[in-house]
């Protein structure tokens, strides 16, 4: 991809947009970053831009002389302001696609609706313990394009969202993982079929030398590998597999290359990691397939703690466990979190709506949830679905929600914040929401 002396545009001045613009500038392109926000709203990222990068504010449309466009993941490729550029035949790509065209390091790619960050981080830790040089990023935090500046590596491990895959076409991982698929971001994607199609793009360029790792327990993922030439490996927490990684009681078993081995016992893991089995199994499969030693896998898993805001144990107070799952921003994630526990749950749920159908939660909540505390702008929508069939209370603040939940909790119960919604109606982001929850819980008096 020739960049020198090209007029190129980057849309979106967030972390990814800054990294992409600076990369293009260093390659000799004439770069303009466009954003719909005002200059005053973007003063901090502005300070990080190379001096020769031009900017335009309150107008995200690429300049008329642009010869190529790079999108930040928050920018929908179907946005009306991109129509004229697209009609002129100008190429519009994602930051992932841009980085991929200059990447020379083997890629391990992880996608799915839930669990991506945990699985990505765990794979990076296992490979590091195995003596490999690993760069981890993508949706996890560090943009893919920034990883190129970190020098050579044995692998680059990328968490990939559906947003990042919209304008990505050439990705070729040596190992790709699809953890699960359930409806999410339906306010952006046309329909569920389109959303699944974006997830499938992770393996469309794989060959017979590569590996595709899929969740046997998820009906939306188990058959996705049909027609893919890569070797398909399954993982399961529910059934034993002819080929794959699965649970037998509380033991993790790997059955690969016509041999079987016991990897470890779940009892040897931290409390938080015992709740993350569905993300542990594909990480183990990836490591074994790419020749990481069993000792390195065990070391990594024994030392790894669950990620912040994802089934994060906060505190036990008078026999009640308080768990922060603020990263649970969709129905599928909450279902997985509810199924983690075999104890009564007081669930704090709600937030900003993403055009989500909450009805799949109703049956599971009847089975798992002892009491419900509703927060955020989706309270009315939740009440409509419950239709008087469930005990619930409403709360204007998170502090009040925790107080109400605690009052309903008894010895052995779990108070779980797992909102099924984004946080932007009440908080800066899901991290702000989770941090607030933890601070409230830690300040509760015994």
SESEDREN-116637 format. One line per 8 residues: number of its first residue (from 1); their letters; for each residue x, y, z of N, C-alpha, C. Coordinates in steps of 0.2 Angstrom, whole numbers. Example, Ala and Ser with C-alpha at 12.3 -4.5 7.8 and 13.67 -1.06 7.14 Angstrom:
2
1	as	66,-28,39,62,-22,39,66,-16,39 ~ 64,-11,35,68,-5,36,64,0,39
This chain:
446
1	xxxxxxxx	4,-6,0,0,0,0,4,6,0 ~ 4,10,-5,8,16,-6,5,22,-2 ~ 9,25,2,6,30,6,10,37,5 ~ 16,37,3,20,43,2,16,48,-3 ~ 15,54,-1,12,60,-5,5,59,-6 ~ 2,54,-3,-5,53,-4,-10,57,1 ~ -15,60,-2,-20,64,3,-25,59,6 ~ -24,58,12,-27,52,16,-31,56,22
9	xxxxxxxx	-37,53,23,-41,55,29,-42,50,34 ~ -42,52,40,-44,48,46,-50,51,49 ~ -55,47,50,-61,49,53,-62,47,60 ~ -62,51,65,-63,50,72,-56,51,75 ~ -56,56,80,-50,58,83,-50,55,90 ~ -51,48,91,-50,45,97,-43,42,97 ~ -42,37,102,-35,34,102,-33,31,96 ~ -38,27,93,-36,24,87,-35,29,81
17	xxxxxxxx	-39,34,81,-38,39,75,-32,42,76 ~ -29,44,82,-23,47,83,-17,43,81 ~ -18,36,83,-12,32,81,-12,31,73 ~ -18,30,70,-18,29,63,-15,35,59 ~ -17,41,61,-15,47,58,-8,48,59 ~ -5,47,64,2,48,65,6,43,61 ~ 4,37,61,7,31,57,7,34,49 ~ 1,36,47,1,38,40,6,44,39
25	xxxxxxxx	6,49,43,10,54,43,18,52,43 ~ 20,48,47,27,45,47,28,42,40 ~ 23,39,37,25,36,31,25,41,25 ~ 24,47,26,24,52,21,18,54,18 ~ 12,52,21,6,54,18,4,61,20 ~ 0,65,16,-3,71,19,-10,69,22 ~ -10,70,29,-16,67,33,-20,73,35 ~ -27,72,35,-32,76,38,-36,71,42
33	xxxxxxxx	-37,73,49,-42,70,53,-48,74,54 ~ -54,71,53,-60,74,53,-64,71,59 ~ -68,75,62,-72,73,68,-78,77,69 ~ -84,74,71,-90,78,71,-90,82,78 ~ -85,81,82,-85,85,89,-82,92,87 ~ -82,96,92,-79,102,92,-72,102,94 ~ -68,107,92,-61,107,94,-60,107,102 ~ -64,110,105,-64,111,113,-65,104,116
41	xxxxxxxx	-69,100,113,-70,93,115,-64,88,114 ~ -60,90,110,-54,85,108,-47,88,109 ~ -47,93,114,-40,96,115,-35,91,117 ~ -37,86,121,-32,81,123,-29,77,118 ~ -33,73,114,-30,70,108,-27,74,103 ~ -29,80,102,-25,85,98,-18,86,100 ~ -16,85,106,-9,86,108,-5,80,106 ~ -8,75,104,-4,69,103,-3,68,95
49	xxxxxxxx	-6,72,91,-5,72,84,2,74,82 ~ 4,71,76,10,74,73,9,81,71 ~ 14,85,70,13,92,69,10,94,62 ~ 12,89,57,9,91,50,2,88,49 ~ -1,85,54,-7,82,53,-13,88,53 ~ -17,88,48,-22,93,48,-28,91,51 ~ -32,95,54,-38,93,57,-44,97,55 ~ -50,94,55,-56,98,54,-62,95,59
57	xxxxxxxx	-65,100,62,-70,98,67,-77,100,65 ~ -82,96,69,-89,97,68,-91,96,61 ~ -87,92,58,-88,89,51,-84,83,49 ~ -87,77,50,-83,71,49,-82,69,42 ~ -85,72,37,-85,71,30,-77,71,28 ~ -75,66,24,-68,67,22,-67,73,17 ~ -62,76,16,-61,82,11,-62,79,4 ~ -64,84,0,-65,82,-7,-59,79,-11
65	xxxxxxxx	-53,81,-9,-47,78,-12,-44,72,-9 ~ -48,69,-5,-45,63,-2,-44,57,-6 ~ -39,53,-6,-37,48,-10,-38,41,-6 ~ -40,41,0,-41,35,4,-44,37,11 ~ -48,33,14,-50,35,21,-49,29,26 ~ -47,31,32,-46,26,37,-51,27,43 ~ -55,23,45,-61,24,50,-58,21,56 ~ -60,25,61,-60,23,68,-65,18,70
73	xxxxxxxx	-65,14,74,-70,9,75,-77,12,77 ~ -77,18,80,-83,21,82,-87,24,76 ~ -84,23,70,-87,27,64,-90,21,60 ~ -97,21,59,-101,17,55,-99,18,48 ~ -97,12,44,-95,13,37,-101,15,33 ~ -107,14,36,-113,16,32,-116,23,34 ~ -112,27,37,-114,34,39,-115,38,33 ~ -120,42,33,-122,46,27,-116,50,24
81	xxxxxxxx	-112,53,29,-107,57,27,-101,54,23 ~ -102,47,23,-97,44,19,-99,42,12 ~ -106,43,10,-109,41,4,-105,44,-2 ~ -104,51,-2,-101,54,-8,-94,51,-9 ~ -90,50,-4,-84,47,-5,-84,40,-7 ~ -88,36,-5,-89,29,-7,-91,29,-15 ~ -96,34,-17,-98,34,-23,-93,36,-28 ~ -88,39,-26,-82,41,-30,-77,36,-31
89	xxxxxxxx	-78,30,-28,-73,24,-28,-67,25,-24 ~ -68,29,-19,-62,30,-14,-62,24,-9 ~ -57,21,-8,-56,16,-4,-57,18,4 ~ -62,14,7,-63,16,14,-61,10,18 ~ -56,10,23,-54,4,26,-54,6,34 ~ -53,1,38,-53,1,45,-45,2,47 ~ -44,4,53,-37,4,56,-35,-3,56 ~ -39,-8,57,-36,-15,57,-34,-17,51
97	xxxxxxxx	-37,-15,45,-35,-16,39,-29,-13,37 ~ -28,-6,39,-22,-3,37,-16,-6,41 ~ -17,-8,47,-11,-11,51,-10,-18,48 ~ -15,-21,46,-14,-28,43,-9,-28,37 ~ -10,-22,33,-7,-22,26,1,-21,27 ~ 3,-19,34,10,-18,35,13,-22,40 ~ 8,-27,43,10,-32,48,14,-37,45 ~ 19,-40,48,23,-45,46,24,-51,51
105	xxxxxxxx	20,-50,56,20,-55,62,14,-59,62 ~ 14,-66,63,9,-70,64,3,-67,69 ~ -3,-68,67,-8,-65,71,-13,-71,74 ~ -14,-70,80,-19,-74,83,-25,-69,85 ~ -31,-70,82,-37,-66,82,-42,-69,86 ~ -45,-65,90,-51,-67,95,-57,-62,94 ~ -63,-65,92,-69,-61,92,-74,-65,95 ~ -80,-62,95,-86,-65,99,-90,-59,102
113	xxxxxxxx	-95,-61,105,-99,-56,108,-97,-54,115 ~ -95,-59,119,-93,-59,126,-86,-63,127 ~ -82,-60,132,-76,-64,134,-70,-62,130 ~ -70,-58,125,-64,-57,121,-58,-54,125 ~ -59,-49,129,-54,-46,132,-50,-51,137 ~ -54,-55,141,-51,-60,145,-47,-65,141 ~ -50,-68,136,-47,-73,132,-40,-70,128 ~ -41,-64,126,-35,-61,123,-29,-60,128
121	xxxxxxxx	-31,-57,133,-26,-56,139,-23,-63,141 ~ -27,-68,142,-25,-74,144,-20,-77,139 ~ -22,-77,133,-17,-80,128,-11,-76,128 ~ -11,-70,128,-4,-66,128,0,-68,134 ~ -3,-69,140,0,-71,146,3,-78,145 ~ -1,-83,143,2,-90,142,8,-90,137 ~ 7,-86,131,13,-86,126,19,-83,129 ~ 18,-78,133,24,-75,137,27,-79,141
129	xxxxxxxx	23,-83,145,26,-88,150,29,-93,146 ~ 27,-95,140,30,-100,135,37,-97,132 ~ 39,-91,134,45,-88,131,44,-85,124 ~ 38,-83,122,37,-80,116,36,-72,117 ~ 38,-68,112,37,-61,112,31,-60,109 ~ 26,-57,113,19,-56,111,17,-49,112 ~ 14,-46,107,10,-40,107,3,-41,107 ~ -1,-38,112,-8,-39,112,-11,-32,112
137	xxxxxxxx	-17,-32,108,-20,-26,107,-27,-26,103 ~ -28,-21,99,-34,-21,95,-40,-18,99 ~ -45,-21,100,-51,-18,104,-49,-18,111 ~ -44,-22,113,-42,-23,120,-39,-16,123 ~ -36,-12,119,-34,-6,122,-29,-2,117 ~ -24,-6,115,-18,-3,111,-20,-4,104 ~ -21,1,100,-23,0,93,-18,-5,89 ~ -20,-9,85,-16,-13,81,-10,-9,77
145	xxxxxxxx	-12,-3,75,-7,1,71,-1,3,76 ~ -3,3,82,2,5,87,7,-1,89 ~ 4,-7,88,9,-13,89,14,-13,84 ~ 13,-10,78,19,-11,73,25,-7,75 ~ 24,-2,80,30,2,82,34,-2,88 ~ 31,-7,90,34,-11,96,40,-16,94 ~ 41,-16,87,47,-20,85,44,-27,83 ~ 49,-32,82,47,-38,80,44,-42,86
153	xxxxxxxx	40,-48,84,37,-52,89,36,-59,86 ~ 35,-63,91,33,-70,88,25,-70,86 ~ 21,-67,90,14,-66,88,11,-60,90 ~ 6,-57,87,2,-52,89,-5,-55,90 ~ -7,-53,96,-14,-56,98,-19,-50,98 ~ -24,-51,94,-29,-46,93,-36,-47,95 ~ -39,-43,99,-46,-43,101,-49,-39,95 ~ -54,-42,92,-58,-39,87,-65,-38,88
161	xxxxxxxx	-68,-32,87,-75,-31,88,-78,-31,81 ~ -85,-31,81,-89,-31,75,-88,-24,72 ~ -87,-19,75,-86,-12,73,-79,-12,69 ~ -74,-15,71,-67,-16,68,-67,-20,62 ~ -72,-25,61,-72,-29,56,-76,-26,50 ~ -80,-21,51,-84,-18,45,-80,-16,39 ~ -75,-13,40,-71,-11,34,-64,-15,34 ~ -64,-21,36,-58,-25,36,-59,-31,31
169	xxxxxxxx	-54,-32,27,-56,-37,21,-50,-42,21 ~ -44,-40,23,-38,-45,21,-35,-48,27 ~ -38,-49,33,-35,-52,39,-34,-59,38 ~ -28,-62,40,-27,-69,39,-23,-71,46 ~ -27,-73,51,-24,-76,57,-21,-83,56 ~ -16,-84,60,-14,-91,60,-19,-95,64 ~ -21,-92,69,-27,-95,74,-32,-90,75 ~ -38,-92,73,-44,-87,75,-49,-91,79
177	xxxxxxxx	-52,-87,84,-56,-89,89,-63,-85,89 ~ -68,-89,88,-75,-86,89,-78,-89,96 ~ -78,-85,101,-80,-87,107,-88,-88,108 ~ -92,-84,105,-99,-85,106,-102,-79,101 ~ -108,-80,100,-112,-74,96,-119,-74,99 ~ -121,-68,101,-128,-66,103,-129,-59,101 ~ -135,-57,100,-137,-51,97,-134,-45,102 ~ -130,-41,98,-127,-35,101,-126,-29,96
185	xxxxxxxx	-126,-23,99,-125,-17,94,-131,-17,88 ~ -137,-19,90,-142,-19,85,-144,-12,83 ~ -142,-7,87,-143,0,85,-138,2,79 ~ -133,-2,78,-128,-1,72,-129,-6,67 ~ -129,-12,68,-129,-17,63,-136,-18,60 ~ -137,-20,54,-143,-20,51,-148,-25,54 ~ -145,-31,55,-148,-37,58,-143,-42,61 ~ -146,-47,64,-142,-52,67,-137,-56,62
193	xxxxxxxx	-140,-57,56,-137,-61,51,-130,-56,49 ~ -131,-50,48,-126,-46,47,-120,-46,52 ~ -123,-46,58,-118,-46,64,-114,-52,64 ~ -117,-58,63,-114,-64,62,-109,-64,56 ~ -111,-61,51,-106,-61,45,-100,-57,46 ~ -100,-52,50,-94,-48,52,-90,-52,57 ~ -92,-57,61,-88,-61,65,-85,-66,61 ~ -88,-69,55,-85,-74,51,-80,-71,47
201	xxxxxxxx	-79,-65,46,-74,-62,42,-67,-64,45 ~ -67,-66,51,-60,-67,55,-57,-73,52 ~ -60,-77,48,-57,-83,46,-58,-84,38 ~ -60,-80,35,-61,-81,28,-55,-82,23 ~ -49,-79,26,-43,-80,22,-38,-85,25 ~ -41,-89,30,-37,-94,33,-36,-100,28 ~ -30,-104,29,-29,-110,24,-28,-116,29 ~ -26,-121,25,-25,-128,29,-20,-128,34
209	xxxxxxxx	-16,-123,34,-10,-123,39,-13,-119,45 ~ -19,-116,45,-21,-112,51,-26,-116,55 ~ -28,-113,61,-33,-116,65,-39,-111,66 ~ -45,-114,66,-51,-110,68,-54,-114,74 ~ -55,-110,80,-57,-112,86,-64,-110,88 ~ -69,-114,89,-76,-112,89,-79,-116,96 ~ -84,-112,98,-88,-114,104,-93,-119,102 ~ -92,-126,104,-97,-131,103,-103,-130,106
217	xxxxxxxx	-103,-126,112,-109,-125,116,-114,-120,113 ~ -112,-116,109,-115,-110,106,-118,-112,99 ~ -125,-113,98,-127,-115,92,-126,-110,86 ~ -124,-103,88,-123,-99,83,-115,-99,81 ~ -111,-103,84,-104,-103,82,-102,-110,80 ~ -105,-115,83,-102,-122,82,-101,-124,75 ~ -106,-122,70,-105,-124,63,-102,-119,58 ~ -100,-114,61,-97,-108,57,-91,-110,52
225	xxxxxxxx	-88,-116,55,-82,-118,51,-83,-122,45 ~ -89,-123,43,-90,-127,37,-88,-124,31 ~ -84,-127,27,-81,-123,21,-75,-120,22 ~ -73,-119,28,-66,-116,30,-61,-121,29 ~ -56,-120,26,-50,-125,25,-46,-126,31 ~ -46,-121,36,-42,-121,42,-45,-127,46 ~ -40,-130,50,-42,-136,55,-46,-133,60 ~ -52,-136,61,-57,-133,66,-57,-137,72
233	xxxxxxxx	-56,-133,78,-55,-136,84,-61,-133,88 ~ -64,-138,92,-70,-135,96,-68,-135,104 ~ -71,-131,108,-71,-131,115,-78,-132,118 ~ -78,-135,124,-85,-136,127,-84,-136,135 ~ -89,-133,138,-90,-134,145,-95,-139,147 ~ -98,-142,142,-104,-146,143,-104,-153,140 ~ -100,-154,135,-99,-161,132,-92,-163,131 ~ -90,-170,131,-84,-172,129,-83,-172,121
241	xxxxxxxx	-78,-170,119,-77,-169,112,-72,-174,109 ~ -73,-177,103,-68,-181,99,-62,-177,98 ~ -62,-171,97,-56,-167,96,-57,-160,98 ~ -53,-158,103,-54,-151,106,-52,-151,113 ~ -55,-146,117,-53,-145,124,-60,-144,128 ~ -61,-148,133,-67,-148,136,-66,-150,144 ~ -72,-150,147,-72,-151,154,-74,-158,156 ~ -71,-162,160,-73,-168,163,-73,-167,170
249	xxxxxxxx	-79,-166,173,-80,-164,180,-77,-158,181 ~ -72,-157,185,-68,-151,186,-61,-151,183 ~ -60,-155,179,-54,-156,175,-54,-153,168 ~ -49,-149,166,-49,-147,159,-45,-153,155 ~ -48,-155,150,-45,-161,146,-44,-158,139 ~ -38,-160,136,-37,-158,129,-36,-164,125 ~ -40,-165,120,-39,-171,116,-38,-168,109 ~ -31,-168,107,-29,-166,101,-23,-171,98
257	xxxxxxxx	-23,-171,91,-18,-175,88,-18,-182,91 ~ -24,-185,91,-25,-192,93,-22,-194,100 ~ -22,-189,104,-19,-190,111,-23,-186,116 ~ -24,-188,122,-28,-185,127,-23,-183,133 ~ -24,-177,136,-20,-175,142,-25,-171,147 ~ -23,-172,153,-27,-168,158,-22,-161,159 ~ -25,-156,158,-22,-149,158,-21,-147,165 ~ -27,-146,169,-27,-144,176,-34,-145,179
265	xxxxxxxx	-34,-144,185,-40,-144,189,-43,-137,190 ~ -49,-136,189,-52,-129,190,-51,-127,197 ~ -50,-131,202,-49,-129,209,-43,-126,210 ~ -38,-127,205,-31,-124,206,-31,-116,204 ~ -37,-114,201,-37,-107,199,-40,-102,204 ~ -39,-96,203,-42,-91,208,-49,-91,207 ~ -53,-88,212,-60,-88,212,-63,-85,206 ~ -60,-79,204,-62,-76,198,-61,-80,192
273	xxxxxxxx	-56,-83,191,-54,-87,185,-59,-94,184 ~ -61,-96,190,-65,-102,190,-72,-100,187 ~ -74,-93,187,-80,-91,183,-79,-90,176 ~ -72,-91,173,-71,-89,166,-69,-95,162 ~ -72,-101,164,-70,-107,160,-71,-106,153 ~ -76,-103,150,-78,-103,143,-72,-99,140 ~ -69,-95,143,-63,-91,140,-56,-94,141 ~ -56,-98,146,-50,-102,147,-49,-108,142
281	xxxxxxxx	-54,-111,140,-53,-117,136,-50,-115,129 ~ -53,-110,126,-50,-108,119,-43,-106,120 ~ -41,-103,125,-34,-100,126,-30,-106,127 ~ -32,-111,130,-28,-117,131,-27,-121,124 ~ -32,-121,121,-32,-124,114,-27,-121,109 ~ -28,-114,109,-23,-110,105,-16,-112,107 ~ -14,-112,113,-7,-113,116,-5,-120,114 ~ -9,-125,115,-7,-132,113,-6,-132,106
289	xxxxxxxx	-10,-130,102,-10,-130,94,-3,-127,92 ~ -1,-121,95,5,-118,93,11,-119,97 ~ 11,-125,100,17,-128,103,19,-125,110 ~ 15,-122,113,17,-119,120,16,-125,125 ~ 21,-125,129,22,-131,134,16,-131,139 ~ 15,-137,142,9,-137,147,11,-134,153 ~ 18,-134,155,20,-130,161,19,-123,160 ~ 20,-120,154,19,-113,153,12,-111,154
297	xxxxxxxx	7,-115,151,0,-114,152,-2,-114,159 ~ 0,-119,163,-2,-120,170,1,-114,174 ~ 7,-111,173,10,-106,176,6,-99,175 ~ 4,-98,169,0,-93,167,-7,-93,170 ~ -10,-98,170,-17,-99,173,-17,-98,180 ~ -12,-101,183,-12,-101,191,-10,-93,193 ~ -7,-90,189,-5,-83,191,-10,-77,188 ~ -14,-79,184,-19,-74,180,-25,-73,185
305	xxxxxxxx	-26,-67,185,-33,-65,189,-38,-62,184 ~ -44,-63,185,-49,-61,180,-48,-53,179 ~ -50,-51,173,-50,-44,171,-55,-40,175 ~ -53,-33,176,-57,-29,180,-64,-28,176 ~ -69,-28,180,-76,-26,177,-79,-32,174 ~ -76,-38,174,-79,-44,171,-79,-50,176 ~ -85,-51,179,-86,-56,184,-80,-55,189 ~ -79,-49,191,-74,-47,196,-76,-47,203
313	xxxxxxxx	-74,-52,207,-76,-52,214,-73,-46,218 ~ -78,-43,221,-76,-37,225,-75,-38,232 ~ -80,-42,235,-80,-42,242,-85,-47,245 ~ -83,-50,250,-89,-54,254,-90,-51,260 ~ -97,-49,261,-99,-46,267,-105,-49,270 ~ -104,-52,276,-109,-56,280,-111,-62,276 ~ -107,-65,272,-108,-71,268,-111,-69,261 ~ -111,-63,259,-114,-61,253,-108,-59,248
321	xxxxxxxx	-107,-62,242,-102,-60,238,-105,-55,233 ~ -101,-49,233,-102,-44,228,-98,-44,222 ~ -101,-44,216,-97,-46,210,-99,-40,205 ~ -93,-37,202,-93,-32,197,-93,-35,190 ~ -98,-35,186,-98,-37,179,-101,-31,175 ~ -98,-25,176,-100,-19,173,-99,-20,165 ~ -94,-24,163,-93,-25,156,-98,-29,153 ~ -103,-32,157,-108,-36,154,-114,-31,151
329	xxxxxxxx	-112,-29,145,-116,-24,142,-122,-26,137 ~ -122,-33,136,-127,-36,132,-131,-42,135 ~ -136,-44,132,-140,-49,135,-136,-56,135 ~ -132,-57,130,-129,-64,130,-124,-64,136 ~ -120,-58,137,-116,-58,143,-119,-59,149 ~ -125,-56,150,-128,-57,157,-130,-64,158 ~ -133,-67,152,-135,-74,153,-129,-78,155 ~ -123,-77,152,-117,-81,154,-115,-80,161
337	xxxxxxxx	-116,-74,163,-114,-72,170,-119,-75,175 ~ -126,-75,174,-131,-78,178,-129,-86,179 ~ -128,-89,173,-126,-96,173,-120,-98,177 ~ -116,-93,178,-110,-95,182,-111,-97,189 ~ -117,-94,192,-118,-95,199,-123,-100,200 ~ -123,-104,205,-128,-109,207,-131,-107,214 ~ -130,-101,215,-133,-98,222,-138,-92,220 ~ -143,-90,224,-147,-85,223,-144,-78,221
345	xxxxxxxx	-146,-75,216,-143,-69,214,-148,-63,215 ~ -145,-57,218,-149,-51,217,-145,-47,212 ~ -149,-46,206,-146,-43,200,-147,-36,200 ~ -142,-32,198,-143,-25,197,-142,-24,189 ~ -147,-22,186,-147,-22,179,-150,-15,176 ~ -148,-13,170,-151,-7,167,-146,-2,165 ~ -148,2,160,-143,7,158,-146,11,152 ~ -141,12,147,-143,15,141,-145,10,136
353	xxxxxxxx	-150,11,132,-153,5,128,-149,5,121 ~ -148,-1,118,-144,-1,112,-149,-5,107 ~ -156,-3,108,-161,-7,104,-161,-14,105 ~ -160,-16,111,-159,-23,113,-165,-26,115 ~ -166,-33,113,-172,-37,115,-170,-40,122 ~ -173,-38,127,-172,-41,134,-176,-47,135 ~ -180,-49,131,-185,-54,133,-181,-61,134 ~ -175,-63,131,-172,-69,132,-170,-69,140
361	xxxxxxxx	-169,-64,143,-167,-64,150,-173,-66,155 ~ -179,-66,153,-185,-67,157,-185,-74,160 ~ -184,-79,156,-184,-86,159,-178,-87,163 ~ -172,-85,161,-166,-86,165,-167,-83,172 ~ -169,-77,172,-170,-73,178,-174,-76,183 ~ -180,-79,180,-185,-83,185,-181,-89,188 ~ -176,-92,185,-173,-97,187,-167,-95,192 ~ -164,-90,190,-157,-88,194,-158,-82,199
369	xxxxxxxx	-162,-78,197,-162,-71,201,-168,-71,206 ~ -165,-70,212,-170,-69,218,-173,-63,218 ~ -170,-57,216,-173,-51,216,-169,-46,211 ~ -173,-41,209,-170,-37,203,-170,-30,205 ~ -165,-26,204,-164,-19,205,-163,-16,198 ~ -168,-12,196,-167,-8,190,-164,-1,190 ~ -160,0,186,-157,7,185,-157,9,178 ~ -156,16,177,-155,18,170,-161,19,166
377	xxxxxxxx	-160,22,160,-166,23,156,-170,17,153 ~ -167,11,154,-171,5,152,-175,3,157 ~ -176,6,163,-181,3,168,-188,2,165 ~ -191,6,162,-197,6,159,-198,0,154 ~ -193,-1,150,-192,-7,145,-192,-13,149 ~ -188,-14,154,-187,-20,158,-194,-21,161 ~ -197,-16,164,-204,-17,168,-209,-20,163 ~ -209,-18,157,-213,-20,152,-212,-27,150
385	xxxxxxxx	-206,-30,150,-205,-37,148,-207,-41,154 ~ -205,-39,160,-207,-43,166,-214,-43,167 ~ -218,-38,166,-225,-38,166,-228,-41,173 ~ -225,-38,178,-227,-40,185,-225,-47,187 ~ -221,-51,183,-220,-58,185,-214,-59,189 ~ -211,-53,191,-205,-54,195,-204,-48,200 ~ -201,-50,206,-200,-45,211,-194,-40,209 ~ -196,-34,209,-190,-29,207,-192,-22,211
393	xxxxxxxx	-186,-19,211,-186,-12,214,-183,-7,209 ~ -184,-1,209,-181,4,204,-177,9,209 ~ -171,11,205,-167,15,209,-164,21,204 ~ -164,27,207,-161,32,203,-154,33,203 ~ -150,30,208,-143,30,208,-140,23,209 ~ -134,22,208,-130,16,209,-130,15,217 ~ -128,20,220,-128,20,228,-134,17,231 ~ -140,19,228,-146,17,231,-147,10,229
401	xxxxxxxx	-145,8,222,-146,1,220,-142,-4,224 ~ -136,-2,226,-132,-7,230,-136,-8,237 ~ -138,-2,240,-141,-2,246,-148,-7,246 ~ -152,-6,241,-158,-10,240,-156,-18,239 ~ -150,-19,235,-148,-26,234,-146,-29,240 ~ -142,-25,244,-139,-28,250,-145,-30,255 ~ -150,-26,255,-156,-27,260,-159,-33,258 ~ -159,-35,252,-162,-41,250,-158,-48,250
409	xxxxxxxx	-151,-47,251,-147,-52,251,-146,-55,258 ~ -145,-62,258,-144,-66,264,-138,-70,263 ~ -135,-73,268,-129,-77,268,-130,-82,263 ~ -124,-82,258,-124,-87,253,-126,-84,246 ~ -129,-78,246,-132,-75,240,-126,-71,236 ~ -127,-69,230,-123,-65,226,-126,-59,224 ~ -123,-53,225,-126,-47,223,-121,-45,216 ~ -125,-45,211,-121,-45,204,-123,-39,200
417	xxxxxxxx	-119,-35,199,-120,-29,194,-118,-32,187 ~ -123,-33,183,-122,-35,176,-128,-32,172 ~ -126,-26,169,-132,-21,167,-135,-23,161 ~ -132,-27,156,-135,-29,150,-136,-23,145 ~ -133,-17,147,-134,-11,143,-127,-7,144 ~ -127,-2,139,-121,2,140,-122,7,146 ~ -117,11,147,-117,15,153,-118,23,152 ~ -119,25,146,-118,32,145,-124,36,147
425	xxxxxxxx	-129,33,150,-135,37,152,-133,40,159 ~ -129,36,163,-127,38,170,-120,39,171 ~ -116,36,167,-108,36,168,-104,38,162 ~ -98,39,163,-93,40,158,-93,34,153 ~ -92,28,156,-91,22,152,-92,16,157 ~ -92,10,154,-93,4,159,-88,4,164 ~ -82,6,163,-76,6,168,-78,11,174 ~ -81,17,172,-83,22,177,-88,18,181
433	xxxxxxxx	-93,15,178,-99,12,182,-96,6,186 ~ -92,2,184,-89,-3,188,-85,-1,194 ~ -81,5,193,-77,7,198,-81,11,203 ~ -86,14,201,-91,17,206,-94,11,210 ~ -96,6,207,-99,0,211,-94,-3,216 ~ -88,-4,214,-83,-6,218,-82,-2,224 ~ -82,5,223,-80,9,229,-86,9,233 ~ -92,9,231,-98,9,235,-98,3,239
441	xxxxxx	-97,-3,236,-97,-9,240,-91,-10,245 ~ -85,-7,244,-80,-7,248,-81,-3,254 ~ -85,2,253,-87,7,259,-93,5,263 ~ -96,-1,261,-102,-3,265,-99,-5,272 ~ -103,-4,277,-101,-6,284,-104,-13,285 ~ -100,-17,289,-102,-24,290,-108,-24,295
